[in-house]
Amino acid sequence: MYNWDFASLLQYRSVILAGVWSTVAYTLVIIASGLAVGVLVGLGRVSAGRWLSGSLRCYVELFRCTPVLVQLVWFYYALPVVTGIELSPGLAAVLSLTLYGGAFYSEIVRGGIISIDKGQVEAARAIGMRSAQVMRRVVLPQAFRRMVPPLVSQSIMQLKNTSLLSVLAVPDLLYQGQVIAHDTYRPLEIYSLVAVIYFLLLLPATMFAKRLEARTLGV
């Protein structure tokens, strides 16, 4: 029978904590930047001309229909070959996950906007509102409430996606766990601890998302 020894991990608590903070920091950055991209692309797809809207759709479909791990590897290893610009592992990870998340966020934004009854838009225009005013005063306030639950759910997915950063040797929680497993030859203990930490990070966010969804649906 295997002899569990979590005490051997105590000397690595600062390394584990650094991995946790790194994971949280990367998560916040890619959520914020992804949301910014998603809002701009989502608004562009419903407001822009056909050519721009078509170009934005190509971006969305490209990132939604390719695995995020493949995107991470491509941005770090292939993009420098194409552009001649070397990217650090952290920057490549942020750029890749920002564009990946932005594609999904944009569909949430677009879906929220087009879900608003067209009659309200036509009524607002009938009383002399400009398109920007209609969007700002009529559409977005209602659409935002519908967007929040899926936006939170996608943000939770972004937290999960940070576990892939270890592929690029970004010192996140999983990468630090791999280092500790190599040093201690205790992979069961450290990977079990990493799983528990991810669970503790994700559980409150998941419960929050469920409460938001229930409030939105009036349950």
N, C-alpha and C positions, 0 to 999 in steps of 0.2 A: 504493500500500500504506500502511496506517495506521502511523504512527510512535508506538510505545508510549513513554510517558515516566512511569515510576513515581517518578522522582526529584522530580517536581513535587509529590508528596504528602508528602515528608519534613517540610515546614514545618507540616503538619497532623497530625503524629503524636500530639500531645497531645489533639487533638480526637477522633481515632480511638480513642485509649486511653480517653478519657472515655466514649465511646459503648459500648465493650466493657464497662467497669465498670458502666455503667447497665443494659445488657442483662443482665449476670450478676445484679445486685442485684434487678432486677424479676423475673427468673426464680426466684430463691430465695424472694422474698416470695410470689409467686403459687403456687409449689409448696407452701410451708408452709401458707399459708392455704387453698389448695384441698384439701390432704390433711385438714386439720382439718374442713372442711365435708364432705368425702367420707366420712370415718369416721363422723361424727355421722349423716349421712343414711343411709349404708349400714346402720348399726346400727338406726336408726329404722325402716327399711323391713322388717327381719326381726324386730324386737322389739315394735314399736308396734302399736296397735289399727288397725282397718281404715281409719278416717277419716284418721288421721295418715299412715299408710302410703300411702293414696291421694293425699293432698296432696303428699307427698314424691315420689311417682312422677310427678305432673304437673310438678313442678319439674325433675326429671331429664329427662323427655321434651322439655320446652320447650327446655332448653339443649342437649340432644344433637341435636335436630332442626332447629336454626336455625344459620346460618353464624356463626362467631365474629366475623367482621368486621362483620356486621350488628349483633351484640350490642354490640360496642365503640362503634359509631356511635350506637346507641340510648341507651346509658348516658350518653354525653357530651352529645348534643344533645337527646334526647327526655325523659330522666328529669328534668332540671331544669324542663322545662315542666310535667310532671305533678305534681312534688312541690314546686316552688318553691325547691329547694335546688341551688345552683350547685356543680358538682364540678370540681376541677382536672383537667387531662388525665391526670396520673399516677394520681390517685385513681379516676377513672372507669375507667382501664385495669385497675388492680388489682382493683377490684370486679367488673368484667365477667369478666376471666380467672379470678378466684377461683371465681366461680359456675359458669363454663363447665367449668373443671377439676374442681370439686367434683362435678359431675354424673357425669363419667366415672369419677372415683375411687370414687364411691359404688357404682357398678355393679361395680367390681372387688372392693370390700369385700363387697358383698352376694353376689357370685358365689363368693368364697372361703368365706364362711360356710356357704352352702347346699350347698357341695360336700362338706362333712363328713358322713360316714355318720350317718343318724338313729339307728341302733342305738346308737352311742356316747352320744348325747344321752339316749336313753331309759335306758340303763344307768346313767348318772351320776345321773339323777333318781331311779332306783330305789333308789339307796343314800343318798338324802336330800339331795342337792345342790340348792340353789336355782337358779333360772334364771340369775341373775347369776354364780353360781359356775361353773355349767356353761359359760357363755360364756367366762369368764375363764380357767378352768383346763383345759377340754377342747377347746372349739371354736377359740378365737382362736389358741392356740399352733400348731395344725396349719394353720389357714387362713392365717396370716400367711406361712408359707413358700410357699404357693401364690400369694399376692397379690403378693409382691415383684417378680417379673419384669414383670408387666403394669403395676404401679405405676411402676416405673422407665421403662418404655416410654412411659407417659402423661406422665411428667415431661419426657422428651425432647421430646414433642410440645408441651409448654408452653414450652420454650425456643424452639422453632420459631415458636410463636405470638407471641412477643414482637416478631418482625419486623413485626407489624401495628401496633405502637404508634406507628410513624411517621405513621400516618393522623391521629392526634390530636396530632401535633407533640411527642410525648414524645421527649426527646433520646437515643434508643437508638442502637445501631450503624447501623442502616439510615438513620435520620433524619440522623445526622451525615454519612453518606455522601452523602445528597441535598444537604446544605448545601455540602459540598466540591465535588461535581459542578457545582453552580451557580456556585461561585466560580472554579473552575479550567477549566471547559469540558472536563473530562477524565472523562466518565462511564464509559468502558470501564475505565480504570485503577482508579478508586475502587470501582466496583461489583464488579470482579473481586477486589479486595482484600477487600471486605466478604464476598463469597462464600467466599473462602479462610478468613477468620477464623471464620465460622459453621461451616465444615467442621471446623476445628481444635477448636472448642468441642464439636461434636456427635460427632465420631468416637470419642473416649475413652468418652463416655457410651453410645454405641451398642454398642461392644465390651463394656463392662461389663454392659449389659443382656443381651447374647448369652451371656456367661459365666454369669450368674445363671440364665438359662433352662436352659442345659445342665446346671448343677449340680442344678437342681430336677428335671429329667427324668432325672437320673442318667446323662447321656451322658459 
